[in-house]
Amino acid sequence: MTDFSDQTAREAIESGKPVVIDFWAKWCGPCIKLGPVVEELAEKYAGKAEFGKLNIDENDEVTSENNVRNIPTVLFFKDGKVVERSVGLVKLADLEAKLQAIL
């Protein structure tokens, strides 16, 4: 799982491959709880999609461009576009279903 910056996140998105980005912040309790869930998903689907975290306090461009207003938010990209979105603390099965829809 990659720690994305605005630049590296943009590069991953523009690759056209499936990309999953966890938008989070250090001060966000639900974000901290969701982190291991996203990491588990990343391990399970390694090689099938690119996974990363984007700290919204340090990287606001990609956050703004994708209308991320609440955290935690997990965005699923394919062919350079957002195709699925998950907001709030959710279960692994919910994220996995969204990921499977884009693979």
NUGU-671859 format. One line per field, with one value per atom (N, C-alpha, C): residue number from 1; residue in one letter; atom name; x, y, z. Coordinates in nm, 2 decimals. Example, Ala and Ser with C-alpha at 12.3 -4.5 7.8 and 13.67 -1.06 7.14 Angstrom:
// NUGU-671859
num: [1_1_1_2_2_2] $
residu: [a_a_a_s_s_s] $
atome: [N_CA_C_N_CA_C] $
u: [1.32_1.23_1.32_1.28_1.37_1.29] $
v: [-0.57_-0.45_-0.33_-0.22_-0.11_0.00] $
w: [0.78_0.78_0.78_0.71_0.71_0.79] $
This chain:
// NUGU-671859
num: [1_1_1_2_2_2_3_3_3_4_4_4_5_5_5_6_6_6_7_7_7_8_8_8_9_9_9_10_10_10_11_11_11_12_12_12_13_13_13_14_14_14_15_15_15_16_16_16_17_17_17_18_18_18_19_19_19_20_20_20_21_21_21_22_22_22_23_23_23_24_24_24_25_25_25_26_26_26_27_27_27_28_28_28_29_29_29_30_30_30_31_31_31_32_32_32_33_33_33_34_34_34_35_35_35_36_36_36_37_37_37_38_38_38_39_39_39_40_40_40_41_41_41_42_42_42_43_43_43_44_44_44_45_45_45_46_46_46_47_47_47_48_48_48_49_49_49_50_50_50_51_51_51_52_52_52_53_53_53_54_54_54_55_55_55_56_56_56_57_57_57_58_58_58_59_59_59_60_60_60_61_61_61_62_62_62_63_63_63_64_64_64_65_65_65_66_66_66_67_67_67_68_68_68_69_69_69_70_70_70_71_71_71_72_72_72_73_73_73_74_74_74_75_75_75_76_76_76_77_77_77_78_78_78_79_79_79_80_80_80_81_81_81_82_82_82_83_83_83_84_84_84_85_85_85_86_86_86_87_87_87_88_88_88_89_89_89_90_90_90_91_91_91_92_92_92_93_93_93_94_94_94_95_95_95_96_96_96_97_97_97_98_98_98_99_99_99_100_100_100_101_101_101_102_102_102_103_103_103] $
residu: [m_m_m_t_t_t_d_d_d_f_f_f_s_s_s_d_d_d_q_q_q_t_t_t_a_a_a_r_r_r_e_e_e_a_a_a_i_i_i_e_e_e_s_s_s_g_g_g_k_k_k_p_p_p_v_v_v_v_v_v_i_i_i_d_d_d_f_f_f_w_w_w_a_a_a_k_k_k_w_w_w_c_c_c_g_g_g_p_p_p_c_c_c_i_i_i_k_k_k_l_l_l_g_g_g_p_p_p_v_v_v_v_v_v_e_e_e_e_e_e_l_l_l_a_a_a_e_e_e_k_k_k_y_y_y_a_a_a_g_g_g_k_k_k_a_a_a_e_e_e_f_f_f_g_g_g_k_k_k_l_l_l_n_n_n_i_i_i_d_d_d_e_e_e_n_n_n_d_d_d_e_e_e_v_v_v_t_t_t_s_s_s_e_e_e_n_n_n_n_n_n_v_v_v_r_r_r_n_n_n_i_i_i_p_p_p_t_t_t_v_v_v_l_l_l_f_f_f_f_f_f_k_k_k_d_d_d_g_g_g_k_k_k_v_v_v_v_v_v_e_e_e_r_r_r_s_s_s_v_v_v_g_g_g_l_l_l_v_v_v_k_k_k_l_l_l_a_a_a_d_d_d_l_l_l_e_e_e_a_a_a_k_k_k_l_l_l_q_q_q_a_a_a_i_i_i_l_l_l] $
atome: [N_CA_C_N_CA_C_N_CA_C_N_CA_C_N_CA_C_N_CA_C_N_CA_C_N_CA_C_N_CA_C_N_CA_C_N_CA_C_N_CA_C_N_CA_C_N_CA_C_N_CA_C_N_CA_C_N_CA_C_N_CA_C_N_CA_C_N_CA_C_N_CA_C_N_CA_C_N_CA_C_N_CA_C_N_CA_C_N_CA_C_N_CA_C_N_CA_C_N_CA_C_N_CA_C_N_CA_C_N_CA_C_N_CA_C_N_CA_C_N_CA_C_N_CA_C_N_CA_C_N_CA_C_N_CA_C_N_CA_C_N_CA_C_N_CA_C_N_CA_C_N_CA_C_N_CA_C_N_CA_C_N_CA_C_N_CA_C_N_CA_C_N_CA_C_N_CA_C_N_CA_C_N_CA_C_N_CA_C_N_CA_C_N_CA_C_N_CA_C_N_CA_C_N_CA_C_N_CA_C_N_CA_C_N_CA_C_N_CA_C_N_CA_C_N_CA_C_N_CA_C_N_CA_C_N_CA_C_N_CA_C_N_CA_C_N_CA_C_N_CA_C_N_CA_C_N_CA_C_N_CA_C_N_CA_C_N_CA_C_N_CA_C_N_CA_C_N_CA_C_N_CA_C_N_CA_C_N_CA_C_N_CA_C_N_CA_C_N_CA_C_N_CA_C_N_CA_C_N_CA_C_N_CA_C_N_CA_C_N_CA_C_N_CA_C_N_CA_C_N_CA_C_N_CA_C_N_CA_C_N_CA_C_N_CA_C_N_CA_C_N_CA_C_N_CA_C_N_CA_C] $
u: [0.09_0.00_0.09_0.06_0.15_0.09_0.18_0.14_0.15_0.03_0.03_0.05_0.11_0.10_0.01_-0.02_-0.11_-0.05_0.08_0.14_0.14_0.18_0.18_0.04_-0.06_-0.20_-0.25_-0.22_-0.26_-0.20_-0.07_0.00_-0.07_-0.10_-0.17_-0.30_-0.38_-0.51_-0.50_-0.41_-0.40_-0.34_-0.29_-0.24_-0.36_-0.48_-0.59_-0.62_-0.52_-0.54_-0.64_-0.70_-0.78_-0.70_-0.74_-0.67_-0.77_-0.73_-0.82_-0.74_-0.80_-0.74_-0.82_-0.75_-0.81_-0.78_-0.88_-0.86_-0.87_-0.78_-0.77_-0.70_-0.70_-0.62_-0.59_-0.47_-0.42_-0.52_-0.60_-0.69_-0.82_-0.85_-0.98_-0.99_-1.06_-1.07_-1.12_-1.24_-1.29_-1.18_-1.11_-1.00_-0.90_-0.86_-0.76_-0.81_-0.94_-1.01_-1.02_-1.04_-1.06_-0.93_-0.82_-0.69_-0.66_-0.67_-0.64_-0.73_-0.86_-0.95_-0.91_-0.86_-0.82_-0.69_-0.60_-0.48_-0.50_-0.60_-0.64_-0.69_-0.77_-0.81_-0.70_-0.60_-0.48_-0.40_-0.39_-0.31_-0.39_-0.52_-0.60_-0.60_-0.59_-0.60_-0.47_-0.36_-0.23_-0.21_-0.16_-0.14_-0.26_-0.38_-0.50_-0.54_-0.50_-0.53_-0.42_-0.40_-0.31_-0.38_-0.32_-0.38_-0.29_-0.36_-0.28_-0.37_-0.29_-0.36_-0.32_-0.41_-0.38_-0.42_-0.32_-0.35_-0.41_-0.53_-0.60_-0.54_-0.47_-0.41_-0.29_-0.22_-0.10_-0.11_-0.23_-0.25_-0.39_-0.42_-0.55_-0.60_-0.51_-0.55_-0.64_-0.59_-0.66_-0.79_-0.78_-0.90_-1.01_-0.97_-1.07_-1.12_-1.03_-1.07_-1.17_-1.17_-1.26_-1.38_-1.40_-1.51_-1.52_-1.40_-1.40_-1.43_-1.55_-1.59_-1.59_-1.60_-1.60_-1.49_-1.44_-1.35_-1.39_-1.35_-1.28_-1.37_-1.30_-1.36_-1.26_-1.32_-1.24_-1.29_-1.21_-1.25_-1.19_-1.26_-1.22_-1.22_-1.10_-1.08_-1.06_-1.11_-1.08_-1.08_-0.98_-0.97_-0.97_-0.90_-0.88_-1.00_-1.11_-1.23_-1.28_-1.35_-1.41_-1.53_-1.53_-1.64_-1.71_-1.65_-1.72_-1.67_-1.75_-1.71_-1.77_-1.69_-1.74_-1.70_-1.80_-1.78_-1.82_-1.73_-1.75_-1.68_-1.70_-1.64_-1.72_-1.67_-1.74_-1.67_-1.74_-1.68_-1.60_-1.51_-1.43_-1.52_-1.62_-1.71_-1.77_-1.80_-1.86_-1.75_-1.63_-1.52_-1.49_-1.49_-1.45_-1.56_-1.68_-1.79_-1.77_-1.73_-1.71_-1.58_-1.48_-1.36_-1.39_-1.46_-1.49_-1.57_-1.65_-1.73_-1.64_-1.52_-1.43_-1.32_-1.31_-1.20_-1.24] $
v: [-0.12_0.00_0.12_0.21_0.33_0.45_0.53_0.66_0.76_0.79_0.88_1.03_1.10_1.25_1.29_1.41_1.46_1.41_1.42_1.39_1.24_1.16_1.01_0.95_1.01_0.97_1.00_1.11_1.15_1.06_1.03_0.94_0.80_0.75_0.62_0.62_0.73_0.74_0.75_0.82_0.84_0.72_0.62_0.50_0.42_0.44_0.37_0.24_0.19_0.07_0.09_-0.01_0.01_0.06_0.16_0.23_0.25_0.22_0.24_0.34_0.45_0.55_0.57_0.56_0.58_0.73_0.82_0.96_0.96_1.01_1.01_1.13_1.14_1.23_1.17_1.22_1.17_1.19_1.30_1.33_1.26_1.19_1.13_0.98_0.97_0.83_0.73_0.75_0.65_0.61_0.71_0.69_0.59_0.61_0.52_0.38_0.36_0.23_0.16_0.25_0.19_0.15_0.21_0.18_0.04_-0.04_-0.19_-0.26_-0.21_-0.28_-0.26_-0.14_-0.11_-0.19_-0.20_-0.27_-0.42_-0.47_-0.61_-0.64_-0.54_-0.55_-0.54_-0.46_-0.44_-0.57_-0.64_-0.76_-0.87_-0.87_-0.98_-0.96_-0.83_-0.81_-0.75_-0.78_-0.73_-0.78_-0.68_-0.72_-0.70_-0.69_-0.67_-0.52_-0.44_-0.30_-0.23_-0.10_-0.03_0.03_0.02_0.07_0.18_0.28_0.38_0.47_0.54_0.63_0.77_0.87_1.00_1.09_1.15_1.23_1.37_1.40_1.52_1.65_1.64_1.76_1.80_1.70_1.73_1.73_1.68_1.67_1.71_1.84_1.88_1.89_1.88_1.89_1.77_1.65_1.54_1.52_1.56_1.56_1.65_1.78_1.87_1.83_1.78_1.74_1.63_1.55_1.44_1.46_1.58_1.62_1.54_1.51_1.44_1.55_1.53_1.63_1.57_1.44_1.37_1.27_1.24_1.13_1.04_0.91_0.85_0.83_0.85_0.82_0.73_0.63_0.54_0.56_0.60_0.61_0.50_0.45_0.34_0.40_0.40_0.46_0.35_0.37_0.28_0.37_0.35_0.43_0.57_0.61_0.75_0.82_0.75_0.81_0.74_0.82_0.76_0.67_0.54_0.46_0.41_0.41_0.37_0.46_0.48_0.57_0.51_0.51_0.46_0.57_0.61_0.72_0.66_0.69_0.64_0.51_0.47_0.35_0.23_0.15_0.04_-0.10_-0.20_-0.34_-0.37_-0.47_-0.52_-0.57_-0.64_-0.69_-0.58_-0.47_-0.35_-0.30_-0.28_-0.24_-0.34_-0.47_-0.57_-0.58_-0.56_-0.57_-0.46_-0.34_-0.22_-0.25_-0.31_-0.34_-0.44_-0.55_-0.66_-0.60_-0.50_-0.44_-0.37_-0.33_-0.26_-0.35_-0.47_-0.56_-0.64] $
w: [0.00_0.00_0.00_-0.09_-0.11_-0.03_0.02_0.07_-0.04_-0.10_-0.21_-0.18_-0.27_-0.27_-0.38_-0.39_-0.50_-0.64_-0.65_-0.78_-0.81_-0.71_-0.73_-0.74_-0.67_-0.69_-0.83_-0.88_-1.01_-1.12_-1.10_-1.19_-1.19_-1.07_-1.06_-1.13_-1.11_-1.17_-1.32_-1.37_-1.51_-1.58_-1.51_-1.57_-1.63_-1.58_-1.64_-1.57_-1.49_-1.41_-1.30_-1.24_-1.12_-1.01_-0.94_-0.83_-0.72_-0.60_-0.48_-0.39_-0.36_-0.27_-0.15_-0.03_0.10_0.14_0.14_0.18_0.33_0.41_0.55_0.61_0.74_0.82_0.95_1.01_1.14_1.25_1.25_1.36_1.35_1.24_1.22_1.27_1.38_1.45_1.35_1.28_1.19_1.08_1.04_0.94_0.99_1.11_1.17_1.18_1.21_1.22_1.08_0.98_0.84_0.78_0.82_0.76_0.75_0.86_0.85_0.75_0.74_0.65_0.51_0.47_0.34_0.31_0.41_0.40_0.37_0.44_0.42_0.28_0.23_0.09_-0.01_0.02_-0.06_-0.07_0.04_0.05_-0.03_-0.02_-0.08_-0.24_-0.28_-0.43_-0.48_-0.42_-0.47_-0.61_-0.69_-0.83_-0.92_-0.87_-0.95_-0.95_-0.85_-0.84_-0.76_-0.78_-0.70_-0.58_-0.47_-0.34_-0.28_-0.22_-0.15_-0.06_0.03_0.12_0.08_0.10_0.07_0.19_0.26_0.37_0.32_0.35_0.30_0.35_0.47_0.52_0.45_0.39_0.32_0.17_0.12_-0.03_-0.06_-0.09_-0.11_-0.25_-0.35_-0.49_-0.53_-0.52_-0.56_-0.48_-0.35_-0.26_-0.32_-0.36_-0.41_-0.55_-0.64_-0.77_-0.77_-0.67_-0.66_-0.56_-0.52_-0.43_-0.30_-0.24_-0.12_-0.01_0.05_0.15_0.30_0.30_0.43_0.43_0.55_0.56_0.67_0.67_0.56_0.43_0.32_0.19_0.11_0.05_-0.04_-0.18_-0.27_-0.41_-0.49_-0.59_-0.68_-0.82_-0.88_-1.01_-1.11_-1.23_-1.35_-1.47_-1.56_-1.68_-1.65_-1.54_-1.50_-1.44_-1.41_-1.36_-1.23_-1.15_-1.03_-1.07_-1.03_-1.07_-0.95_-0.83_-0.71_-0.60_-0.49_-0.38_-0.25_-0.15_-0.02_0.09_0.16_0.26_0.40_0.49_0.63_0.66_0.79_0.83_0.78_0.70_0.64_0.66_0.63_0.64_0.52_0.54_0.43_0.31_0.34_0.24_0.15_0.21_0.13_0.03_0.08_-0.01_-0.11_-0.07_-0.16_-0.28_-0.25_-0.35_-0.45_-0.40_-0.50_-0.58_-0.52_-0.60_-0.70_-0.67_-0.76_-0.88_-0.86_-0.97_-1.07_-1.04_-1.14_-1.19_-1.14_-1.19_-1.31] $
